[in-house]
Amino acid sequence: MVKSKKTGLGGLGAKGGGLGALFADQGLDNAVNSGDEVREIAIEKIVANPFQPRRVFDQNKLQELADSIKQNGVLQPIIVRHNPKDNSQYELLAGERRWRASQLAELTTIPAIVRKLDDDQMLQAAILENLQREDLTPLEEAQAYRDMMDGLNLTQAQVAKRLGKARSAVANFLRLLNLPDEVKDLLNAGQLSMGQARTLLGLHNKRRITPVAKRAVAEGMTVRQLEQLVNKLNEQATSTKNQPSLSPYIKASTNALEDKFGTKVHMTRNRKGAGKIEITYLSDEDLNRIFDTLGINLDDE
């Protein structure tokens, strides 16, 4: 079902003028212009942009939008293109939240504007729309840059130039993709800031990133406090480089203990199999944290 009408609605809005201008420069203008033909298209004939890097949507916010749509309708048309494999079907360019919320609102049709775009333009448009979101997380922004590089065969410098950003800023975001998955989860949940995540990437021993990240969250560290901890751990790692090589068992045991306590651990063993374990702590608070990890409550002593 497709019904057409003309509209004089304004633009979709952008997070800063640079990206909005880039849409126009690349022929990806997602603004609704005077004279654009708005069609009522059956929702069942529309599928999500196959190049859309965003995979997770806040269900509470979608429901709020759906409730608004039930009361007021869809005020802003979505932007689509014909499916290259089936001209009777459509693929989304912009407005996926409105499309998804309209389904929750049990609408059968949605106002839409049809544009002619190839696959490369669809990919770039999806990424650019993603970058305009107000709730964009650092990792989502990083992934958008990576998608631009991979999908459009661009370098960091070319991505930065297209978006009007410093190359170093793009590089800093891309580095976040090297974080362990558990640390990425903490960053996405807002328990770690981007500044803290970047600091963690400065650890020489990359295996330590996850336990140190958990420690930073547990202790409510500031970026500055975390920087001091990372510098201290790096210094300790450097000081042990020239020590005699350890057996694989001692190495594995040391690594396991360091992961457990989130701090430097030193183990020695003599020929008879006896030895000692030294656990480094940086302050009284750090010592209490280690006791907590061991399940020792000094208040009960």
C-alpha positions as CSV (number, residue, x, y, z in Angstrom):
1,M,0.0,0.0,0.0
2,V,1.5,3.3,-1.1
3,K,-0.2,6.7,-0.9
4,S,1.6,9.9,-1.9
5,K,1.4,13.5,-0.9
6,K,3.7,16.6,-0.9
7,T,5.3,18.1,2.2
8,G,7.0,21.2,3.4
9,L,8.4,19.7,6.6
10,G,11.8,20.8,7.8
11,G,15.0,18.8,8.1
12,L,15.6,15.8,10.3
13,G,18.1,17.6,12.5
14,A,21.8,16.7,13.1
15,K,24.3,16.6,15.9
16,G,26.3,19.5,14.7
17,G,26.3,21.2,11.3
18,G,29.3,19.3,10.0
19,L,27.6,16.0,9.6
20,G,24.4,17.5,8.2
21,A,26.5,19.3,5.5
22,L,28.3,16.0,4.8
23,F,25.1,14.3,4.0
24,A,24.4,16.9,1.4
25,D,28.0,16.9,0.1
26,Q,27.9,13.1,-0.4
27,G,24.4,13.1,-2.0
28,L,23.0,11.6,1.2
29,D,20.8,14.5,2.3
30,N,18.3,13.1,4.8
31,A,16.4,16.3,5.1
32,V,12.7,16.4,4.2
33,N,12.5,19.2,1.7
34,S,9.6,21.2,0.3
35,G,8.3,19.4,-2.6
36,D,9.5,15.9,-1.5
37,E,6.9,13.2,-2.2
38,V,5.8,11.5,1.0
39,R,4.3,8.1,0.6
40,E,2.3,6.0,3.1
41,I,4.1,2.7,2.8
42,A,3.1,-0.6,4.4
43,I,5.4,-1.2,7.3
44,E,5.6,-4.9,6.4
45,K,7.3,-4.0,3.1
46,I,10.2,-2.2,4.9
47,V,13.3,-3.8,6.3
48,A,16.1,-2.3,8.4
49,N,19.1,-0.9,6.6
50,P,21.4,-4.0,6.1
51,F,24.4,-1.7,6.5
52,Q,23.2,-0.2,9.8
53,P,26.0,-0.7,12.4
54,R,23.6,-0.1,15.3
55,R,22.2,-3.4,16.7
56,V,20.8,-2.5,20.2
57,F,17.9,-0.1,20.8
58,D,16.6,1.1,24.2
59,Q,13.3,-0.7,24.5
60,N,11.9,1.8,27.1
61,K,12.6,4.7,24.8
62,L,11.1,2.8,21.9
63,Q,8.0,2.2,23.9
64,E,7.8,5.9,24.9
65,L,8.0,6.8,21.2
66,A,5.4,4.2,20.3
67,D,3.0,5.8,22.9
68,S,3.6,9.2,21.4
69,I,3.0,7.8,17.9
70,K,-0.3,6.3,19.0
71,Q,-1.4,9.8,20.2
72,N,0.1,12.0,17.5
73,G,1.1,9.8,14.6
74,V,4.5,9.8,12.9
75,L,5.3,13.5,12.5
76,Q,8.5,13.0,10.5
77,P,8.7,10.8,7.4
78,I,11.3,8.0,7.3
79,I,13.7,7.8,4.4
80,V,13.9,4.6,2.4
81,R,15.1,3.2,-0.9
82,H,13.7,0.4,-3.1
83,N,15.2,-3.0,-2.3
84,P,17.6,-3.7,-5.2
85,K,16.4,-7.3,-5.3
86,D,12.7,-6.6,-5.1
87,N,11.3,-3.2,-6.3
88,S,8.1,-3.8,-4.3
89,Q,10.1,-3.8,-1.0
90,Y,12.0,-1.1,0.8
91,E,15.2,-0.6,2.9
92,L,15.6,2.0,5.5
93,L,18.0,4.9,5.1
94,A,17.0,7.0,8.1
95,G,14.3,6.8,10.9
96,E,14.8,3.3,12.2
97,R,13.5,4.3,15.7
98,R,10.3,5.7,14.2
99,W,9.9,2.6,12.1
100,R,10.4,0.2,15.1
101,A,8.2,2.3,17.3
102,S,5.5,2.3,14.7
103,Q,5.5,-1.4,14.7
104,L,5.1,-1.4,18.5
105,A,2.2,1.1,18.0
106,E,0.7,-1.5,15.7
107,L,0.5,0.9,12.7
108,T,0.1,-0.7,9.3
109,T,1.6,2.1,7.2
110,I,4.2,4.8,7.8
111,P,5.0,8.1,6.0
112,A,8.2,7.7,3.9
113,I,10.3,9.4,1.3
114,V,12.0,7.2,-1.4
115,R,15.5,8.1,-2.4
116,K,17.8,6.5,-5.0
117,L,21.0,5.3,-3.3
118,D,23.6,2.6,-4.1
119,D,25.1,0.2,-1.5
120,D,28.1,2.4,-0.7
121,Q,25.8,5.4,-0.1
122,M,23.5,3.3,2.1
123,L,26.4,2.3,4.2
124,Q,27.7,5.8,4.6
125,A,24.3,7.2,5.3
126,A,23.7,4.6,8.0
127,I,27.0,5.4,9.7
128,L,26.5,9.1,9.5
129,E,22.9,8.9,10.9
130,N,24.4,6.8,13.7
131,L,27.0,9.4,14.5
132,Q,24.3,12.0,14.9
133,R,22.6,10.2,17.8
134,E,22.6,12.1,21.1
135,D,23.0,8.8,23.1
136,L,25.9,7.5,21.1
137,T,28.3,5.6,23.3
138,P,32.1,5.8,22.8
139,L,32.3,2.2,21.6
140,E,29.4,2.8,19.1
141,E,31.2,5.9,17.8
142,A,34.4,3.9,17.5
143,Q,32.6,1.1,15.6
144,A,31.1,3.7,13.3
145,Y,34.6,4.9,12.4
146,R,35.7,1.3,11.8
147,D,32.7,0.6,9.6
148,M,33.5,3.6,7.5
149,M,37.1,2.5,7.1
150,D,36.2,-1.1,6.3
151,G,33.1,-0.5,4.2
152,L,34.3,2.5,2.2
153,N,38.0,1.5,2.1
154,L,39.1,4.7,3.9
155,T,42.1,5.4,6.1
156,Q,41.9,7.0,9.6
157,A,43.0,10.3,8.1
158,Q,40.3,10.1,5.3
159,V,37.6,9.4,7.9
160,A,38.7,12.3,10.0
161,K,38.7,14.6,7.0
162,R,35.2,13.6,5.9
163,L,33.8,14.1,9.4
164,G,35.8,17.3,10.1
165,K,37.6,15.7,13.1
166,A,41.2,15.5,14.1
167,R,42.9,12.3,13.1
168,S,44.1,11.8,16.6
169,A,40.5,11.9,17.9
170,V,39.4,9.2,15.5
171,A,42.5,7.1,16.4
172,N,41.7,7.4,20.1
173,F,38.1,6.1,19.6
174,L,39.4,3.2,17.4
175,R,41.8,2.1,20.1
176,L,38.7,1.4,22.3
177,L,37.9,-1.5,20.1
178,N,41.0,-3.3,21.4
179,L,39.6,-3.5,24.9
180,P,38.6,-6.9,26.3
181,D,34.9,-7.7,26.1
182,E,34.3,-7.4,29.8
183,V,35.8,-3.9,29.8
184,K,33.8,-2.9,26.8
185,D,30.7,-3.9,28.8
186,L,31.7,-1.7,31.7
187,L,32.3,1.2,29.2
188,N,28.9,0.6,27.5
189,A,27.2,0.5,30.9
190,G,28.7,3.9,31.9
191,Q,30.7,2.4,34.7
192,L,33.9,3.4,33.0
193,S,34.5,6.7,31.2
194,M,36.3,7.0,27.9
195,G,39.2,8.6,29.7
196,Q,39.5,5.7,32.0
197,A,39.3,3.2,29.1
198,R,42.1,5.0,27.3
199,T,44.2,4.9,30.4
200,L,43.7,1.2,30.8
201,L,45.0,0.7,27.2
202,G,48.3,2.2,28.5
203,L,49.0,-0.9,30.6
204,H,52.1,-2.7,29.3
205,N,50.7,-6.1,30.4
206,K,47.4,-6.3,28.5
207,R,46.3,-9.3,30.6
208,R,45.9,-6.9,33.5
209,I,43.4,-4.6,31.8
210,T,40.3,-6.5,32.9
211,P,41.2,-6.9,36.6
212,V,42.4,-3.4,36.8
213,A,39.2,-2.1,35.2
214,K,37.1,-4.0,37.7
215,R,39.2,-2.6,40.5
216,A,38.8,1.0,39.2
217,V,35.0,0.5,39.2
218,A,34.9,-1.1,42.6
219,E,37.0,1.7,44.2
220,G,35.3,4.5,42.2
221,M,38.7,5.7,40.9
222,T,39.0,9.0,39.0
223,V,40.9,9.1,35.8
224,R,43.9,10.6,37.6
225,Q,43.9,7.9,40.3
226,L,43.7,5.2,37.6
227,E,46.6,6.9,35.7
228,Q,48.7,6.7,38.9
229,L,47.9,3.0,39.3
230,V,48.7,2.2,35.7
231,N,52.0,4.1,35.9
232,K,52.9,2.2,39.1
233,L,52.0,-1.2,37.6
234,N,54.0,-0.4,34.5
235,E,57.0,0.5,36.6
236,Q,56.8,-2.7,38.6
237,A,56.6,-4.7,35.3
238,T,59.7,-3.0,34.0
239,S,61.6,-3.7,37.2
240,T,61.0,-7.4,36.9
241,K,62.2,-7.8,33.3
242,N,65.8,-8.6,34.2
243,Q,64.9,-11.1,36.9
244,P,65.7,-14.8,36.3
245,S,63.2,-16.7,34.1
246,L,60.5,-18.5,36.1
247,S,59.1,-22.0,35.5
248,P,55.8,-22.1,33.5
249,Y,54.0,-23.2,36.6
250,I,55.2,-20.2,38.6
251,K,54.4,-17.9,35.7
252,A,50.9,-19.3,35.4
253,S,50.4,-19.1,39.2
254,T,51.6,-15.5,39.3
255,N,49.4,-14.4,36.4
256,A,46.4,-16.1,38.0
257,L,47.0,-14.3,41.3
258,E,47.6,-10.9,39.6
259,D,44.3,-11.3,37.8
260,K,42.6,-12.2,41.1
261,F,44.0,-9.3,43.1
262,G,44.4,-6.7,40.3
263,T,47.9,-5.9,41.5
264,K,51.5,-7.0,41.3
265,V,52.3,-10.5,42.7
266,H,55.8,-11.9,43.1
267,M,56.4,-15.7,43.7
268,T,59.5,-17.6,44.5
269,R,60.1,-21.3,45.1
270,N,63.2,-23.2,46.3
271,R,64.4,-26.6,45.1
272,K,62.4,-28.4,47.8
273,G,59.2,-26.8,46.5
274,A,58.7,-24.3,49.4
275,G,58.4,-20.6,48.6
276,K,56.7,-17.4,49.3
277,I,54.1,-15.1,47.7
278,E,54.4,-11.3,47.9
279,I,51.3,-9.2,47.1
280,T,51.9,-5.5,46.4
281,Y,49.5,-3.0,47.8
282,L,49.6,0.8,47.3
283,S,47.7,2.1,50.3
284,D,45.7,1.1,53.3
285,E,42.6,1.3,51.1
286,D,44.2,-1.0,48.6
287,L,45.2,-3.5,51.4
288,N,41.6,-3.5,52.6
289,R,40.5,-4.3,49.0
290,I,42.8,-7.3,48.9
291,F,41.4,-8.5,52.3
292,D,37.9,-8.2,50.9
293,T,38.9,-10.2,47.8
294,L,40.2,-12.9,50.2
295,G,37.0,-12.8,52.2
296,I,38.8,-11.5,55.3
297,N,36.9,-9.0,57.5
298,L,39.2,-7.4,60.0
299,D,36.3,-5.9,61.9
300,D,35.4,-9.4,63.1
301,E,38.9,-10.1,64.5
